[in-house]
Amino acid sequence: MRKLFIVLTVFLAVALFYLPCTATPKAVFVDSVFEFSPLPEGEKIIHEFTVRNTGDTPLTIINVLPP
């Protein structure tokens, strides 16, 4: 009986160790669309998009290039 308990415990430990991790970050834009009103020629406009992480792990944003 003790051997059976040990074998089941080891099997359970190995099975739990190999389960895939499902926690992932998820980037969600608060306002994904911005409509620019008509502007005079040559005038610049700036708009910042807000990104929120709704996932289970930290979100890392890399390789951001300026326009």
N, C-alpha and C positions, 0 to 999 in steps of 0.2 A: 504494500500500500504506500509506503514511504517513497519507493522508487517511482511509482506512478505519479505521485505528487510532484516530485522533483522534475520528472520528464515533462509534465504539463506546465509547470512553472517556467522551465527553460523554453519550451515551445512558445508560450505566451509572450515571454520577454523578447524573443527573436522576432515574432510576428509584429509586435508593437514597434520594434526598432526599425523595421523596414516599411512601415506605413508612410505614404508620401505626405509631405508637408503641404497643406492647402492654404496657408496664410500668405497673402500677397498684397502689395500695395495697389491702390486703384486711384488714378488721377481723374478728377471730375472738374470740369470748368463750370464756374458759377453762372456766368453769362457767356455762352459759346458763340454768340452772334452779336456784332456791334455794327449798327448802321451809321455810316458817316453822312452827315448832312452836306449839301453842296457847299464847297469852299471856294473862295477866290483863288485864282491861279497863283501858285508859288507859296501859298500858306501851308504851314506844317500843322499836323494834328497828332496828338499822342493819346493812346488809350492803353490802359493796363488790364490784362485779363487775369482774373483770380482763379488759382488752381487749388482745389481742396482734396486732401487725401481721405478717402472713405474706406480704405482697406484696413487690413489687420497688422501690417508691418510698416515701418517708416518708408516714405517715398523719397527716392533720390533722383533729382533731375540733373543730368549731365549733358555736356556738349551743346550748350546754349550759345547760339551765335547772334551777334547784333545784326539789325537789318542793314 
